[in-house]
Amino acid sequence: MKKIILCTAAILWCMIASSQITNEAPRSSFSKLSKSIPTISMPSFDLKKIQEEDKVNDLIRSKPFRFGHEFDVDLNMNNSGVLEELNNGDQIWRLSIKSEGANTLNFIFDLFDLAEGASVHLYNDDKSFVLGAYTSKMNNDNKSLGTWIADGEKITIEFYEPSNVKGLSKLNIGTVVHGYRTVANYETHLKRLNDSGDCNQDVNCDIGADFNSIKDNVKKGVALILNNGSDWCTGTLINNTSNNAAPYLLTANHCSGGEANWTFRFNWISTNNVCAAITNSTDNGPSNYFQTTSGATVLAQNSETDFELIEITGGLDDSWDLEWAGWDRTGAIPSYTVGIHHPSGDIMKVCRDDNAPEYFIRTFNGNPTTELWRIIGGGANQGWDLGVTEPGSSGSALFDPNGRIIGQLAGGFAACSGTNDNGTEDWYGRFDISWDFGTTNSTRLSNWLDPANTGQTTLDSLSEELLLSVDENDELDRDIALYPNPSDGVFNVANNSGSKLTYDLFNIIGQQVGSGKMDNKNSVLDISSNDSGVYFISITDTSKNTKITKKVVIR
């Protein structure tokens, strides 16, 4: 018998803060503009030399996966682009940037400080691809911002400024990144998806009945990180004992640097399952592409376990159906482990080792006593049993059989050999050592993940922690289905219980926001009048007085 019902604990502002990357149309789409947009072209560079460097660096697992070449620029409203004033006094500045042969372009604003109401968009010539709006909500103490990657070799940057704040914003483009081996975003048939090796397993592949349902939950917290403008790493949202959805993300210390300009993409998951095969995975398309946000600050890090804990500053949209993973700081050796990651910056993958990991100490990134978990390689049936990791997987979480984080990927030698892995080892920094290493908040996890000093040694994922002890009926749970989920707020209800049902609807902070009846065997539940986000529906079989609770998401 399951025990679940919604907890009424308060949730911090960060759970309901909206992401600023909304894919909305730029102001020029509905304004009359007459001036042509000037184009600045980036110079050529020695791509073959860079590719030769990549052949060496890709073998060094302690380095992030580089995908782009950076150009230093100094572009702003005073020295480039075209400025036009609208009839109402608002103004729009536009500049096109081209780098011949680029798969993608992304940009770092070394000065980004927008007044309220101002916005920045990125788009291609016909505006079939739009990224934005970046607004004042993404201002930070560093006064800088990194954008997500935009498709194509030519991208227009548009800055809109309302008349009432004219001249108050500060904006300067300092870096243009030419993506020469970039994962595709939008029109995947035009570019190269599937940059990772053929032995990888898409995250929705079957990895065992004992972990499949856990995987389907914790994968919702995994982020592809665009760090330092031209590199890839992986991170995972992590829960804390306040269960307040603080935007904390765990990754690797060797990925660190320039966190204020990092960008993040969640729930990039293939729509078909490619499980150690040469078949290409499929992008999940523009409807999910814009689960991106930007900006972070460093909370804690150390080289002893190669961990870094950051706080995402750009906002997380409550419609994304995210998860904050739990953790285990006991140091107990699990019977098997699972990793979820973005190898080579590719679509989300999963790996599993059916053997217990080992404690391991080795020199890593100059630290001779780095304390690690070792996924053992070197013999028959050694290394990963399903999937593998690669550069770009750095910082991804290692999960125990309960779906709790026990470490993050530091490095190793594992790789694909065709559709099989090469049978060699990987290393993960140990969470239990990271917990209380050093003497300050900036070197350990404990102060951030147990802010009330509860002394807990384990913690479940946020969605599990938000469910408290009330008896629920497994039979009723099997008899009731709501689909599609997520939806626009209209759900089909398949009721095979033979009974009349009532329901109570709760939002993520435990407030009741609706109730009603579901009388028919098959009916429609319309809760579309509610805002987008995560909700819990408590359904009662009135004839048997049994109850279940289901989580639903309104897009």
Secondary structure, DSSP 8 states (H G I E B T S, - for coil): --B--B------HHHH---S------GGGGS---S---EEE-----HHHHHHHHHHHTT-TTS-EE-EEEEEEEE-TTTSSEEEE-TTS-EEEEEEEE-TT-SEEEEEEEEEE--TT-EEEEE-TTSSSEEEEEEGGG--TT--EE---EESSEEEEEEEE-GGGTT--EEEEEEEEEESS----S-GGGS----S-TT-EETTS---TTTHHHHHHHGGGEEEEEETTTEEEEEEEB--TT-----EEEEEGGG-S-GGG-EEEE----SS--BSSSS------HHHHT-EEE-EEEEEEETTTTEEEEEE-S---TTS----BEEE-S----S-EEEEE-GGG-S-EEEEE-S--EEEEEEETTEEEEEEEEE--SSTT-S-SB----TT-TT-EEE-TTSEEEEEEEEE---EETTEE----EEEEEHHHHHT-SSSGGG-SHHHHSTT----SEE--HHHHTB---B--HHHHHHEEEESSSBSSEEEEEE-SSS-EEEEEEETTS-EEEEEEE-SSEEEEE-TTS-SEEEEEEEEETTTTEEEEEEEEE-
